[in-house]
Amino acid sequence: MTQQNKETTLCCPLCGSEEYLLSEKNSMLCAECGSFFEDLEQVVAFEPHINLVMAERKTVIPLHACH
């Protein structure tokens, strides 16, 4: 197992970005796609699956509705 595999890095589960804001109330806001996660412990619990998804990182394009 390589050193990179031993270390875990928190990232956005939707876009894979490692740029985010953390709050004192255990929430996370992704700086790249704008996703908001209220319970960071749930995101971290599923991180091994997220790392597998990041191997096939895709571009996330926000959809906007115009009225």
N, CA, C and O atoms as a CHARMM CRD file, in Angstrom:
* protein
*
  268
    1    1 MET  N      0.84800  -1.17700   0.00000 PROA 1      0.00000
    2    1 MET  CA     0.00000   0.00000   0.00000 PROA 1      0.00000
    3    1 MET  C      0.89400   1.24000   0.00000 PROA 1      0.00000
    4    1 MET  O      1.82700   1.32200   0.79800 PROA 1      0.00000
    5    2 THR  N      0.62900   2.18200  -0.86100 PROA 2      0.00000
    6    2 THR  CA     1.45000   3.38200  -0.94800 PROA 2      0.00000
    7    2 THR  C      1.08600   4.36200   0.15000 PROA 2      0.00000
    8    2 THR  O      0.04100   4.24300   0.79000 PROA 2      0.00000
    9    3 GLN  N      1.96300   5.33000   0.35800 PROA 3      0.00000
   10    3 GLN  CA     1.71900   6.35100   1.38000 PROA 3      0.00000
   11    3 GLN  C      0.44900   7.12900   1.06300 PROA 3      0.00000
   12    3 GLN  O     -0.29900   7.48600   1.97300 PROA 3      0.00000
   13    4 GLN  N      0.19500   7.39800  -0.22400 PROA 4      0.00000
   14    4 GLN  CA    -0.99500   8.14200  -0.61600 PROA 4      0.00000
   15    4 GLN  C     -2.26600   7.37800  -0.24600 PROA 4      0.00000
   16    4 GLN  O     -3.24500   7.99600   0.17100 PROA 4      0.00000
   17    5 ASN  N     -2.27500   6.06700  -0.38600 PROA 5      0.00000
   18    5 ASN  CA    -3.44700   5.27100  -0.03900 PROA 5      0.00000
   19    5 ASN  C     -3.67000   5.20900   1.46400 PROA 5      0.00000
   20    5 ASN  O     -4.80900   5.08000   1.91200 PROA 5      0.00000
   21    6 LYS  N     -2.59500   5.29800   2.25500 PROA 6      0.00000
   22    6 LYS  CA    -2.72700   5.24400   3.70600 PROA 6      0.00000
   23    6 LYS  C     -3.35100   6.51800   4.25800 PROA 6      0.00000
   24    6 LYS  O     -4.10900   6.47600   5.22700 PROA 6      0.00000
   25    7 GLU  N     -3.03100   7.65000   3.63800 PROA 7      0.00000
   26    7 GLU  CA    -3.56500   8.92000   4.10200 PROA 7      0.00000
   27    7 GLU  C     -4.91800   9.16900   3.45000 PROA 7      0.00000
   28    7 GLU  O     -5.10800   8.90200   2.26400 PROA 7      0.00000
   29    8 THR  N     -5.84600   9.67800   4.23000 PROA 8      0.00000
   30    8 THR  CA    -7.14800  10.00700   3.67700 PROA 8      0.00000
   31    8 THR  C     -7.29200  11.51200   3.61700 PROA 8      0.00000
   32    8 THR  O     -6.87600  12.22400   4.53200 PROA 8      0.00000
   33    9 THR  N     -7.87900  11.99100   2.54400 PROA 9      0.00000
   34    9 THR  CA    -8.10200  13.41200   2.34900 PROA 9      0.00000
   35    9 THR  C     -9.58500  13.63900   2.16100 PROA 9      0.00000
   36    9 THR  O    -10.21700  13.00000   1.31900 PROA 9      0.00000
   37   10 LEU  N    -10.13200  14.53300   2.93200 PROA 10     0.00000
   38   10 LEU  CA   -11.53900  14.86400   2.79900 PROA 10     0.00000
   39   10 LEU  C    -11.75600  15.60800   1.49500 PROA 10     0.00000
   40   10 LEU  O    -10.98500  16.50200   1.14600 PROA 10     0.00000
   41   11 CYS  N    -12.80600  15.24100   0.77500 PROA 11     0.00000
   42   11 CYS  CA   -13.12900  15.91300  -0.47800 PROA 11     0.00000
   43   11 CYS  C    -14.63900  15.92900  -0.65700 PROA 11     0.00000
   44   11 CYS  O    -15.36300  15.21800   0.03900 PROA 11     0.00000
   45   12 CYS  N    -15.10500  16.73600  -1.58400 PROA 12     0.00000
   46   12 CYS  CA   -16.53500  16.80800  -1.88000 PROA 12     0.00000
   47   12 CYS  C    -16.97500  15.49700  -2.52800 PROA 12     0.00000
   48   12 CYS  O    -16.36500  15.07000  -3.50800 PROA 12     0.00000
   49   13 PRO  N    -18.00400  14.85400  -2.01200 PROA 13     0.00000
   50   13 PRO  CA   -18.45200  13.59000  -2.59800 PROA 13     0.00000
   51   13 PRO  C    -19.12200  13.76000  -3.95800 PROA 13     0.00000
   52   13 PRO  O    -19.28100  12.78000  -4.68700 PROA 13     0.00000
   53   14 LEU  N    -19.51500  14.97100  -4.31200 PROA 14     0.00000
   54   14 LEU  CA   -20.17200  15.17600  -5.60300 PROA 14     0.00000
   55   14 LEU  C    -19.20800  15.52500  -6.72500 PROA 14     0.00000
   56   14 LEU  O    -19.35200  15.01700  -7.83700 PROA 14     0.00000
   57   15 CYS  N    -18.22900  16.37800  -6.45800 PROA 15     0.00000
   58   15 CYS  CA   -17.32300  16.79600  -7.53200 PROA 15     0.00000
   59   15 CYS  C    -15.87800  16.38100  -7.29600 PROA 15     0.00000
   60   15 CYS  O    -15.06500  16.45400  -8.21700 PROA 15     0.00000
   61   16 GLY  N    -15.53300  15.94300  -6.07600 PROA 16     0.00000
   62   16 GLY  CA   -14.17600  15.50000  -5.78700 PROA 16     0.00000
   63   16 GLY  C    -13.20600  16.60800  -5.41900 PROA 16     0.00000
   64   16 GLY  O    -12.01300  16.35200  -5.25500 PROA 16     0.00000
   65   17 SER  N    -13.69300  17.82900  -5.28700 PROA 17     0.00000
   66   17 SER  CA   -12.82300  18.95300  -4.95100 PROA 17     0.00000
   67   17 SER  C    -12.30000  18.83300  -3.52200 PROA 17     0.00000
   68   17 SER  O    -13.01800  18.39200  -2.62400 PROA 17     0.00000
   69   18 GLU  N    -11.05400  19.22500  -3.32300 PROA 18     0.00000
   70   18 GLU  CA   -10.46300  19.24900  -1.98600 PROA 18     0.00000
   71   18 GLU  C    -10.47700  20.65800  -1.40600 PROA 18     0.00000
   72   18 GLU  O     -9.81900  20.91600  -0.39900 PROA 18     0.00000
   73   19 GLU  N    -11.22100  21.57700  -2.03200 PROA 19     0.00000
   74   19 GLU  CA   -11.34900  22.94700  -1.54200 PROA 19     0.00000
   75   19 GLU  C    -12.74600  23.11300  -0.96000 PROA 19     0.00000
   76   19 GLU  O    -13.74500  22.94900  -1.66000 PROA 19     0.00000
   77   20 TYR  N    -12.80400  23.44000   0.32300 PROA 20     0.00000
   78   20 TYR  CA   -14.08900  23.52000   1.00600 PROA 20     0.00000
   79   20 TYR  C    -13.96600  24.39400   2.24200 PROA 20     0.00000
   80   20 TYR  O    -12.86200  24.73100   2.66900 PROA 20     0.00000
   81   21 LEU  N    -15.10000  24.75600   2.81000 PROA 21     0.00000
   82   21 LEU  CA   -15.15800  25.49100   4.06900 PROA 21     0.00000
   83   21 LEU  C    -15.79000  24.59100   5.11000 PROA 21     0.00000
   84   21 LEU  O    -16.78600  23.92300   4.83300 PROA 21     0.00000
   85   22 LEU  N    -15.21900  24.56700   6.30800 PROA 22     0.00000
   86   22 LEU  CA   -15.76000  23.78000   7.41200 PROA 22     0.00000
   87   22 LEU  C    -16.28500  24.72100   8.47600 PROA 22     0.00000
   88   22 LEU  O    -15.67800  25.75400   8.75900 PROA 22     0.00000
   89   23 SER  N    -17.42100  24.36100   9.07000 PROA 23     0.00000
   90   23 SER  CA   -17.96900  25.18100  10.14800 PROA 23     0.00000
   91   23 SER  C    -17.75400  24.49300  11.48800 PROA 23     0.00000
   92   23 SER  O    -17.42700  23.30800  11.54800 PROA 23     0.00000
   93   24 GLU  N    -17.94100  25.24800  12.55000 PROA 24     0.00000
   94   24 GLU  CA   -17.83300  24.69300  13.90000 PROA 24     0.00000
   95   24 GLU  C    -19.00900  23.77200  14.21400 PROA 24     0.00000
   96   24 GLU  O    -18.94700  23.00200  15.17300 PROA 24     0.00000
   97   25 LYS  N    -20.06600  23.84000  13.43200 PROA 25     0.00000
   98   25 LYS  CA   -21.26500  23.02400  13.66400 PROA 25     0.00000
   99   25 LYS  C    -21.25100  21.74300  12.84000 PROA 25     0.00000
  100   25 LYS  O    -22.30000  21.14300  12.60700 PROA 25     0.00000
  101   26 ASN  N    -20.05900  21.31800  12.39400 PROA 26     0.00000
  102   26 ASN  CA   -19.89500  20.04600  11.70000 PROA 26     0.00000
  103   26 ASN  C    -20.56100  20.02000  10.32500 PROA 26     0.00000
  104   26 ASN  O    -21.15500  19.01300   9.94100 PROA 26     0.00000
  105   27 SER  N    -20.46400  21.11800   9.58700 PROA 27     0.00000
  106   27 SER  CA   -20.99000  21.15400   8.22800 PROA 27     0.00000
  107   27 SER  C    -19.88200  21.56700   7.26500 PROA 27     0.00000
  108   27 SER  O    -18.85300  22.10400   7.67500 PROA 27     0.00000
  109   28 MET  N    -20.10800  21.30600   5.97400 PROA 28     0.00000
  110   28 MET  CA   -19.09500  21.56300   4.96100 PROA 28     0.00000
  111   28 MET  C    -19.73300  22.19400   3.73900 PROA 28     0.00000
  112   28 MET  O    -20.81600  21.78700   3.32100 PROA 28     0.00000
  113   29 LEU  N    -19.06300  23.19400   3.15900 PROA 29     0.00000
  114   29 LEU  CA   -19.49900  23.84400   1.92700 PROA 29     0.00000
  115   29 LEU  C    -18.38200  23.68700   0.90300 PROA 29     0.00000
  116   29 LEU  O    -17.25400  24.12100   1.13600 PROA 29     0.00000
  117   30 CYS  N    -18.69800  23.06500  -0.23400 PROA 30     0.00000
  118   30 CYS  CA   -17.70200  22.85500  -1.27900 PROA 30     0.00000
  119   30 CYS  C    -17.45200  24.17500  -2.00600 PROA 30     0.00000
  120   30 CYS  O    -18.39700  24.85000  -2.41400 PROA 30     0.00000
  121   31 ALA  N    -16.18500  24.54000  -2.16800 PROA 31     0.00000
  122   31 ALA  CA   -15.82600  25.78600  -2.84900 PROA 31     0.00000
  123   31 ALA  C    -15.94600  25.66500  -4.36200 PROA 31     0.00000
  124   31 ALA  O    -16.03900  26.67700  -5.05600 PROA 31     0.00000
  125   32 GLU  N    -15.94400  24.44000  -4.88300 PROA 32     0.00000
  126   32 GLU  CA   -15.98300  24.26900  -6.33700 PROA 32     0.00000
  127   32 GLU  C    -17.40900  24.17500  -6.87500 PROA 32     0.00000
  128   32 GLU  O    -17.76000  24.89600  -7.80900 PROA 32     0.00000
  129   33 CYS  N    -18.23400  23.30000  -6.30300 PROA 33     0.00000
  130   33 CYS  CA   -19.58500  23.11400  -6.85100 PROA 33     0.00000
  131   33 CYS  C    -20.67400  23.73200  -5.98500 PROA 33     0.00000
  132   33 CYS  O    -21.82600  23.80300  -6.41300 PROA 33     0.00000
  133   34 GLY  N    -20.33600  24.18400  -4.76800 PROA 34     0.00000
  134   34 GLY  CA   -21.31500  24.84800  -3.91000 PROA 34     0.00000
  135   34 GLY  C    -22.19900  23.91200  -3.10900 PROA 34     0.00000
  136   34 GLY  O    -23.15900  24.36500  -2.48600 PROA 34     0.00000
  137   35 SER  N    -21.90600  22.62700  -3.10700 PROA 35     0.00000
  138   35 SER  CA   -22.71200  21.67100  -2.34000 PROA 35     0.00000
  139   35 SER  C    -22.53200  21.91200  -0.84800 PROA 35     0.00000
  140   35 SER  O    -21.43500  22.22700  -0.38800 PROA 35     0.00000
  141   36 PHE  N    -23.62200  21.76300  -0.09500 PROA 36     0.00000
  142   36 PHE  CA   -23.59400  21.96600   1.35200 PROA 36     0.00000
  143   36 PHE  C    -23.95700  20.66200   2.03700 PROA 36     0.00000
  144   36 PHE  O    -24.96200  20.03700   1.69700 PROA 36     0.00000
  145   37 PHE  N    -23.14400  20.25000   3.00000 PROA 37     0.00000
  146   37 PHE  CA   -23.37500  19.02500   3.75000 PROA 37     0.00000
  147   37 PHE  C    -23.52200  19.38500   5.21400 PROA 37     0.00000
  148   37 PHE  O    -22.61700  19.97100   5.80900 PROA 37     0.00000
  149   38 GLU  N    -24.67100  19.03400   5.80300 PROA 38     0.00000
  150   38 GLU  CA   -24.96100  19.40700   7.18600 PROA 38     0.00000
  151   38 GLU  C    -24.23100  18.54900   8.20300 PROA 38     0.00000
  152   38 GLU  O    -23.86700  19.04300   9.27100 PROA 38     0.00000
  153   39 ASP  N    -24.01000  17.27700   7.90000 PROA 39     0.00000
  154   39 ASP  CA   -23.38600  16.36600   8.86100 PROA 39     0.00000
  155   39 ASP  C    -22.09700  15.80600   8.27000 PROA 39     0.00000
  156   39 ASP  O    -22.12300  14.83200   7.51800 PROA 39     0.00000
  157   40 LEU  N    -20.98700  16.41500   8.61000 PROA 40     0.00000
  158   40 LEU  CA   -19.69300  16.02500   8.06500 PROA 40     0.00000
  159   40 LEU  C    -19.30300  14.60400   8.45500 PROA 40     0.00000
  160   40 LEU  O    -18.58600  13.94400   7.70400 PROA 40     0.00000
  161   41 GLU  N    -19.75600  14.11600   9.61000 PROA 41     0.00000
  162   41 GLU  CA   -19.43000  12.75400  10.03200 PROA 41     0.00000
  163   41 GLU  C    -19.98000  11.72700   9.05000 PROA 41     0.00000
  164   41 GLU  O    -19.35000  10.69200   8.83600 PROA 41     0.00000
  165   42 GLN  N    -21.12900  11.98400   8.45100 PROA 42     0.00000
  166   42 GLN  CA   -21.67700  11.06200   7.45900 PROA 42     0.00000
  167   42 GLN  C    -20.84000  11.07700   6.19000 PROA 42     0.00000
  168   42 GLN  O    -20.66100  10.03500   5.56000 PROA 42     0.00000
  169   43 VAL  N    -20.32600  12.23100   5.80600 PROA 43     0.00000
  170   43 VAL  CA   -19.47700  12.32800   4.61900 PROA 43     0.00000
  171   43 VAL  C    -18.18600  11.55000   4.83600 PROA 43     0.00000
  172   43 VAL  O    -17.75800  10.81000   3.95100 PROA 43     0.00000
  173   44 VAL  N    -17.56300  11.70400   5.99300 PROA 44     0.00000
  174   44 VAL  CA   -16.31500  11.01400   6.30500 PROA 44     0.00000
  175   44 VAL  C    -16.53400   9.50700   6.39000 PROA 44     0.00000
  176   44 VAL  O    -15.65000   8.74100   6.00300 PROA 44     0.00000
  177   45 ALA  N    -17.68100   9.06400   6.88300 PROA 45     0.00000
  178   45 ALA  CA   -17.96400   7.63300   7.00500 PROA 45     0.00000
  179   45 ALA  C    -17.97300   6.94900   5.64400 PROA 45     0.00000
  180   45 ALA  O    -17.63900   5.76800   5.54900 PROA 45     0.00000
  181   46 PHE  N    -18.34400   7.66100   4.60300 PROA 46     0.00000
  182   46 PHE  CA   -18.41000   7.08200   3.26500 PROA 46     0.00000
  183   46 PHE  C    -17.20700   7.44400   2.40400 PROA 46     0.00000
  184   46 PHE  O    -17.22900   7.22100   1.19400 PROA 46     0.00000
  185   47 GLU  N    -16.16500   7.99400   3.00100 PROA 47     0.00000
  186   47 GLU  CA   -15.00600   8.46300   2.24100 PROA 47     0.00000
  187   47 GLU  C    -14.32000   7.38800   1.40300 PROA 47     0.00000
  188   47 GLU  O    -13.91700   7.70600   0.28400 PROA 47     0.00000
  189   48 PRO  N    -14.15100   6.13400   1.85200 PROA 48     0.00000
  190   48 PRO  CA   -13.50300   5.14700   0.98300 PROA 48     0.00000
  191   48 PRO  C    -14.20800   4.99100  -0.35800 PROA 48     0.00000
  192   48 PRO  O    -13.55000   4.82800  -1.38600 PROA 48     0.00000
  193   49 HSD  N    -15.53000   5.03800  -0.36100 PROA 49     0.00000
  194   49 HSD  CA   -16.28400   4.96900  -1.61000 PROA 49     0.00000
  195   49 HSD  C    -16.04200   6.22000  -2.44700 PROA 49     0.00000
  196   49 HSD  O    -15.95000   6.14100  -3.67200 PROA 49     0.00000
  197   50 ILE  N    -15.93900   7.36100  -1.79600 PROA 50     0.00000
  198   50 ILE  CA   -15.70100   8.61500  -2.49300 PROA 50     0.00000
  199   50 ILE  C    -14.35400   8.57700  -3.20600 PROA 50     0.00000
  200   50 ILE  O    -14.23800   9.05800  -4.33300 PROA 50     0.00000
  201   51 ASN  N    -13.35000   8.01900  -2.57200 PROA 51     0.00000
  202   51 ASN  CA   -12.03100   7.93600  -3.19700 PROA 51     0.00000
  203   51 ASN  C    -12.07700   7.10700  -4.47300 PROA 51     0.00000
  204   51 ASN  O    -11.37300   7.42200  -5.43300 PROA 51     0.00000
  205   52 LEU  N    -12.89100   6.05300  -4.50400 PROA 52     0.00000
  206   52 LEU  CA   -13.03200   5.25900  -5.71400 PROA 52     0.00000
  207   52 LEU  C    -13.71800   6.05600  -6.81100 PROA 52     0.00000
  208   52 LEU  O    -13.33900   5.95400  -7.97800 PROA 52     0.00000
  209   53 VAL  N    -14.71100   6.83900  -6.45900 PROA 53     0.00000
  210   53 VAL  CA   -15.42000   7.65700  -7.43200 PROA 53     0.00000
  211   53 VAL  C    -14.48600   8.71600  -8.01200 PROA 53     0.00000
  212   53 VAL  O    -14.59100   9.05800  -9.19000 PROA 53     0.00000
  213   54 MET  N    -13.57100   9.23800  -7.18800 PROA 54     0.00000
  214   54 MET  CA   -12.66300  10.28100  -7.65700 PROA 54     0.00000
  215   54 MET  C    -11.72900   9.78700  -8.75800 PROA 54     0.00000
  216   54 MET  O    -11.20500  10.59800  -9.52200 PROA 54     0.00000
  217   55 ALA  N    -11.51100   8.49000  -8.85500 PROA 55     0.00000
  218   55 ALA  CA   -10.65800   7.97200  -9.91500 PROA 55     0.00000
  219   55 ALA  C    -11.26400   8.26100 -11.28400 PROA 55     0.00000
  220   55 ALA  O    -10.54200   8.36100 -12.27600 PROA 55     0.00000
  221   56 GLU  N    -12.57400   8.39300 -11.34000 PROA 56     0.00000
  222   56 GLU  CA   -13.28100   8.71200 -12.57400 PROA 56     0.00000
  223   56 GLU  C    -13.94200  10.07700 -12.44400 PROA 56     0.00000
  224   56 GLU  O    -15.13100  10.22100 -12.73100 PROA 56     0.00000
  225   57 ARG  N    -13.18800  11.07300 -12.01600 PROA 57     0.00000
  226   57 ARG  CA   -13.72100  12.41100 -11.75700 PROA 57     0.00000
  227   57 ARG  C    -14.36900  12.99900 -13.00300 PROA 57     0.00000
  228   57 ARG  O    -13.80000  12.98100 -14.09400 PROA 57     0.00000
  229   58 LYS  N    -15.55600  13.51200 -12.81200 PROA 58     0.00000
  230   58 LYS  CA   -16.30400  14.11600 -13.90800 PROA 58     0.00000
  231   58 LYS  C    -16.55900  15.58400 -13.59300 PROA 58     0.00000
  232   58 LYS  O    -16.52000  15.99500 -12.43300 PROA 58     0.00000
  233   59 THR  N    -16.81600  16.35500 -14.61400 PROA 59     0.00000
  234   59 THR  CA   -17.10400  17.76700 -14.43400 PROA 59     0.00000
  235   59 THR  C    -18.55400  17.93700 -14.00800 PROA 59     0.00000
  236   59 THR  O    -19.45900  17.34800 -14.60000 PROA 59     0.00000
  237   60 VAL  N    -18.76600  18.74500 -12.98100 PROA 60     0.00000
  238   60 VAL  CA   -20.11200  19.02700 -12.50000 PROA 60     0.00000
  239   60 VAL  C    -20.49900  20.41200 -12.99100 PROA 60     0.00000
  240   60 VAL  O    -19.80400  21.39100 -12.71900 PROA 60     0.00000
  241   61 ILE  N    -21.61100  20.49400 -13.71800 PROA 61     0.00000
  242   61 ILE  CA   -22.09000  21.77000 -14.22900 PROA 61     0.00000
  243   61 ILE  C    -23.40500  22.09000 -13.53500 PROA 61     0.00000
  244   61 ILE  O    -24.37200  21.34100 -13.67600 PROA 61     0.00000
  245   62 PRO  N    -23.45900  23.19100 -12.78800 PROA 62     0.00000
  246   62 PRO  CA   -24.71100  23.54200 -12.11300 PROA 62     0.00000
  247   62 PRO  C    -25.78700  23.92200 -13.12300 PROA 62     0.00000
  248   62 PRO  O    -25.51900  24.60400 -14.11300 PROA 62     0.00000
  249   63 LEU  N    -26.99200  23.47300 -12.85700 PROA 63     0.00000
  250   63 LEU  CA   -28.12700  23.80600 -13.71100 PROA 63     0.00000
  251   63 LEU  C    -28.90800  24.93800 -13.07300 PROA 63     0.00000
  252   63 LEU  O    -29.18000  24.91000 -11.87300 PROA 63     0.00000
  253   64 HSD  N    -29.26600  25.92900 -13.86400 PROA 64     0.00000
  254   64 HSD  CA   -30.01000  27.07500 -13.36200 PROA 64     0.00000
  255   64 HSD  C    -31.34000  27.16700 -14.10500 PROA 64     0.00000
  256   64 HSD  O    -31.38700  27.03800 -15.32800 PROA 64     0.00000
  257   65 ALA  N    -32.39900  27.38700 -13.37100 PROA 65     0.00000
  258   65 ALA  CA   -33.71900  27.55000 -13.97400 PROA 65     0.00000
  259   65 ALA  C    -34.03300  29.03700 -14.07900 PROA 65     0.00000
  260   65 ALA  O    -33.84200  29.78600 -13.12100 PROA 65     0.00000
  261   66 CYS  N    -34.50500  29.45400 -15.21600 PROA 66     0.00000
  262   66 CYS  CA   -34.89100  30.85800 -15.42300 PROA 66     0.00000
  263   66 CYS  C    -36.40700  30.95200 -15.46300 PROA 66     0.00000
  264   66 CYS  O    -37.06900  30.15900 -16.13100 PROA 66     0.00000
  265   67 HSD  N    -36.94500  31.91300 -14.75300 PROA 67     0.00000
  266   67 HSD  CA   -38.40000  32.08700 -14.72300 PROA 67     0.00000
  267   67 HSD  C    -38.79800  33.29800 -15.50600 PROA 67     0.00000
  268   67 HSD  O    -39.98500  33.61100 -15.59800 PROA 67     0.00000
